[in-house]
Amino acid sequence: MRLTAQSIALFTIWLMIAIADGVLRLLAFLETRDLSASILADVWFVLSILIVALFCWEIFSVRDLAKIKVSRKIAHTLPVNSFCDVRLVIEQQMSRGFKAEVIDHLPDFCVADGLPAKINLLPHHQVTVDYKIKAVERGDLKLQQCEFWVNSELGFLKRRVILPCESFSKVYPNYRSIMNYTLLATEQKTRQLGIRQRQQRGDGLEFHQLREYRMGDSLRQIDWRATSRLQKIISKDYQQERDQNIIFLLDSGRRMRTKDGDLSHFDQALNATLLVASIALRQGDAVGLKVFGGRDRFLPPKKGPSSINAMLNNVYDLHPTNKASDLIGAAESLNRQFKKRSLVVIVSNVRVEDKAELKTAVSSLKKHHLVMLANLKEQVLQDVLTEQVYDINDALKFSQTISYLQQRDKLHQMLTHDGVIAVDSLPSHLAVNMVNQYFDIKRSGQL
């Protein structure tokens, strides 16, 4: 039970009458030495009886709230860091109505907009409460209880009631960018995303159809037999090769805990991986995933747009660990699990000091696969290059950063020389850079 503002006001009046009565008695005693009761004492006594009776009635009015039932409507899957609709349906079978304040019990990683909510529930009726919830972490979301503060009949008391109301949802990565990309039907929107569409070279691409000659077609594309038969120039049209395998080797080790802005490197890498996976599936390729760095998981390559759901179900509860990543072990494990030639995309934060380990892992993967490294670069390195230099400490920091970036460039040049496709990217640009590189690989016929 909890007192309301009305109760506090009533007790304040009751206390003031008692104090006034005491003061009057004291003044009378000082003048006449008489402590006989004043009229205020009678008023205070009657008020006390009324207050006791009133609160007995108020307690009685909220004694039985077992006939209140609550259910919750929430989506089975929610995108992280995005507000989603939730509806509470409250019904009661009592012969009297009541007013209440509703609070849904949410875990610490959720915030609500629209709670607490006030309701006025009539006898034998139901009412709905709509609010929005935002989960700031991926994983399982379990809601178990709903809390009510029910007003007594006259409003002097509030009774707390906690009712069971279980709901289970999964908080997925916010793949809105994936869905947005599928809607980019025009060249203008494609440019806005930063994804470049290049002219096909024709080498290593599958034949698609015959069509009339267009300005700019190469001689290699002309089908001379069809041209002779139809008496007009006919060109061969090619499409990107399909039915190829893309496997993402996603690092979940401690370096991926680094944050640039609101998202960790792991979250940025995961979003980029899902975007490229969605595009590759729509291109007709099979997509798989292997996670290493303390949370080892393997999803073999599968085809079809629906495969993105399988991938989401495998990664939605993944978070970076405190363990060091074993890239060599992950490479050897992948070679044992899947030997068919694939494009293996390593998504990690590899530094200069990892040169020996990286070279060994890449050499192991290259025996069976085409290897691409999507390497995340900390935003702070880029920020140092734009900062003003005021003293010797600033100058040292600037020169050390330049030296580190030069060594990093040499590492990527070494990988490129060894036949590895290296993408060095800030986390915020990773998704677009990976998509562009994927299209480059498809058009070049390297896979």
N, C-alpha and C positions, 0 to 999 in steps of 0.2 A: 504494500500500500504506500501511497505517496500523497501528501497534502497538496491541495491546489491553492491558488492565490486567494480564492474565496475563504478557504479554511484559515489561512494565515491572517486575513483581515478580521475574521470572526474572533480568533484567539487574541488578536491585538486589542479589540474592543473589550473582551472579557478581562484581559490583564489590566487595561487602563482603568476599568471600573474598580478592580480590586485595589489598585494603587491609590485611586482617588478616595476610596473608602478608608484605607489605612491612613492617608494624610488627614482626613477629616477627624478620624478618631484620635489621632495624635494631637491635633489642635484642640479638640474638646478636652482631652486629658490635661493638657497644659493649663487650660483656663478653669475647668471645674473639677478636675481629678475624677472624671466620670468616663468609663470606657464602654458605655452602652452603645448598642449597634445603631447605625444610621440607616436611613432609607436605602442608601446605596448598597448596604449589605444584603438587604432583601432582594434588590434588583440583581445583584451578583449571584445570589443563591438560586434564584429562579432561572437566570441565564445559564448557570452551570448545569441545572437539571435538563434544560432544553438542549444544551450542547451535547450532553451524554445521550439523550434520546435521539437527537439528530444523527449523531455518528453511528449509533446502533442501527438506525434505519439505512444509513448510507452503506455500511458494511454488509447489511442484509441484501441490499439491492444488487451487489456485485458478487454475491456468494457463489453463484452457479453459472459458469460461462463455458460449460462443457459442450454446449450445442453450437459453438462457433467452429466453423471449418474454413480452412484456407488452402488454396491450390495455386501453383505458380506456372505461368507459361513463359518459357524462354527457349531460344533456339538451341539446337543440339551442338552447333559449332558457332563460335564467336571469333571475330578477328581481334588480335591484340591491339591495344591502344586506340580503340574505336568504340564510341558509345553505341550500345544496342538496346532494343526495346525489351522490357520485362513487364509482364502483367500479373498482378495478384488478384485472384477472385476470392472474395470473402462472402460467406453466406452464414446465416443463423436461423435456427428454428425456434427461437424463444418468442414469447408473447409480448415482449416489450422491446423497444428499440434502444439504441445506445450510440453515444459518440465515443470515438477512440482515435488514438494516434498510432499509426502503423510504421514499424521499422523492420526492414528485412535484414537478417543476419548475413553479412558478407565477409569473405576472407580479407586479410590485410592487403592483398594485392589488387583489390577491387575498389573502385570509387563509384558512388551513386549520385545521380542528379534527379531530384524529385522526392527525396526522403529526408526526414519523416513526412508522412502524408496524413492528413486529417480526414476522417470519414464520418458519415452520419448514416447508420444502418437501421432501417425500419424493420418492424417485426416481420419475420418469415420472408425476408428479402435477401438479395445479394447485391454487392457493390464491387466495382473493379477499381484497382489502383494501378496506374501506369507510371513507370519511371524508367530511367535509362541507367545502364551499368557499363562501366569500362574496366576491363582487366588490363593491367599494365605488365603482366607476365604471361608467357605461354604455359600451357599445361592443363591438367584436369581442374575443373571448377565444380566444387561440390557445395551446394546450398542445402542446409538441413532444417533451419528453423525460421520462424517469423514471430516477431515480438509485437504485442499490443499493449497500449496503456489505455484501459477502458475507464471512461468517466462514470462515476456513480450517478444515481438518478437526479440528484440536486446539484451535482458538480462540485461537492466538497472534497471528494477523494478520487484518486486514480489507482486502479489495480493493474499490476503487471501480469500479463499472461503470455507465455511462450508456447506456441503450437508447432508440432512437427510439420514440415513441408519440404520434402526432399526433391532436389533437382540435380541432374548431372549434365554437364556440358564440357566441351573441349575448346580450349582457347588456342586457335591456330595462328600461325604467322599471318600478318596482315598482307595478304596477297592481292590487294586491290590493284596494285600496279600490273599484276599478271592479267587481270580481267580488263584493265584499261588498255593494255597492249593489244588484246584481241579485237578491240573496237577501233583500232587505228587503221581505218580502211583507206584513208587518203594519204597521198605522198606528203602533204603539208603536215599532217599530224605525225607522220613518221619522223619528219625532220624535227618536230618539236621535242620528240623523245630523245633525239640524238642518235638514232639508229640509222646507219647509212645503208642505202641500197645501191650495190655496185653492178655494173654491166657484167653479165656472165662471160667467162672466157670460152666456154664450150668444151675444154679439155676435161675428161674424167666425169662428164655429166651424162645422165641418161636421156636417150631420145624420147621426146614427148609426142610431137605431131609434125605434120607438114603444113606450111602456110605460105601465103604470097610473100615475095621478096619485099623487104623493107630497107630503106636507105640506112646504111651503116652495117648491114649484114656482111660477114666475111665470106670469101670464096669457099672456105671449108664448109660453110653451112648450106651452100647451094646443092640441091639434089638434081643432078643433071638428067637422070632418067625421067623423073617427074616433069622437069622443065621441057624435055623433048616431047613427051607425050601430050602435055597440056598446052604447049606453045606459049608458055609464059614462065617467067622465072619463079621457081618454087624454092623456098628455104626450109631447112630442117630446124625445128624448134626443140630446144633441150630444157629439161627440168633438173633440179637438184636431185642428186642420188638419194634414194630412200632406203629404209630398212637397215640403217646403220646403228651402231650402239654408242651411246654416250653414258659414261659412268663418272659421277662426281665423287671425288675423294675429299670429304669435308672435315676439316680440322675442328675439334671441340676442346682443344687443350687450353692451358692457362693463358697463353698469349691472346687468345680470341676473346678474353674477358675485357680487353682494353675498350674503353668507350670514347667515341667521338660524337658528342652531342647526346641525344637521348638513347641511342641504340649502341649496343656492344658490337665489336667487329664480328662476332659470331652471328648476331641477328642480321647484320648487313649482308654477310656472306650467305646466310640461309635464304634471305629474300632474293638475292641475285641468283642463287642456285635454282630456286623454284621458278623464277621468271624464265631462265634459259631452258629449264626442263619442260615448262609448258609450251614454249615455242618449238622445241625439238620434237615433242610429241605431235604437235600439229603439222610438222614437216614430214611426219611418217617415220621418224626414228624411234628406237627403243631407248628408254632412259632408266638408269640404275643409280644407286647411291650407296656409298660406304662411308661411315662415320668412324673416325679414330680420335685418339687423344683422351681416353678415359670413358667414353660412351660408345663402345664399338657396336656398330649395327651394319647389316648388309642387306640391301634390297636389289636383287638381280634385275637386269634390264627388262622392261616390259613396254609394249607398244600401246597406242590408243590414248585419246585425250583423257579417258577416265583414270588412267594410271597416275595422274597427278594427285588424285584422292588417296591412293595407296601410299604415295610418298608423304603427303601431309600427315596421314595417320602414323607414319613412322618417325616423324621429326617434330611434331607439334610440342612434345614435352621435353625436348632436348635443350640443355643449357651447358655453357662452357664449364669445364671442371678446373680443379687446381693442379691437375697432373701435367707433366711434360708430354709433348706429343712424340710418338715414335713413328716417324714417316717411313723409315726403312721397313719396320715390321708391317705397317699398313700396306706398303707396296708389295711385299712378298706374299702377304695374305691375299691380296686381290689377285695376284698372278695365279695362286692356287685355286681361288674360287671361280675365276672367269678368265679363260685363255683366248676366247675369240677376239679378234682385233677390234678395238674400240678406241674412241676418243676419251682418254682419261683426263679429267679436269681436276687438278689439285687446287683446292681453295683454302688458303692458309695465310699466315703471317710469317714468312720466312725471312730471316735476317742474314747478314753477311757471315756471322759466326757459324751458321748452319751449312756452309758451303759443302763440306765433305759429306755430311749426311744426305743433303739434297742430291748431290751428284750420284751417290750410291743408289738412292731410291729411284731416281730417274732412269739410271742405267738398267735397273731391274725391270722397270715398267716398259721401257722401250723395246724389250725383247718381243713383246706381244702387241703393244699398243702405240698409238700416237699420243704424245703427252703434251698437255697444256698446263701452265702454272698461272693461276690467278692470284697474284700476291698483293696483299693489302698493305698499304703504306699509311703510317700514322699522320693524321692531319696536323699534328704539332710540328712535324718536320717542314711542312709547307708554310706554316705560320711563321716560323723562324726566318724564312727567306724574305718575308715582307715586313718584318719588324725594323724599326729605326735602330741604328747603332749609335749609342751615346758614350760608352766607355769601353775599357779594355775587356771587361767581362762579356759585354754584348758582342764585341769583335771575336772573342774566343769561341763563344757559342755559335756564331755565324760560320766561322771557318770550320769548326768541328762538324757542323751539320752538312756543309758543302762536301767535306771529305767523306762523310758517311754516305751521302747520296751518290757520290762518284763511285765508291766501292759497291754500292747496291747496283748501279748501272752496269759495272763490270761483271757482276754476278749474272745479271740477266743476259748480257752479251755472250757470256760463256755458255749459258743454257741454249741460247739461240744458235750458237755455233754447233752445239751438240744435237741440233734437230728438235729442240723443245720450243714450243710456242709460249713466250713469256708475256704476261700482261701485268704491268705494275700500275696499281690504281689506288686512289683514295677510296675509302669505303663508300662515300656518297656517290661515286661514279662507277662503282664496280659493276652494277647490273647492266648498264648500257655498254660498258667496255666489253663485258663478256658476251653479250648478244652480238655486237659487231664482229668480234673475233670468231664466234660460232658461224656466222654467215660467211666470213672470209674463208674459213676452212671448208665449208660446204661448196662454195663456188670454185675454190682452187682444186678440188678433187684430191686433197692430201690424204683423206681418210679412205 
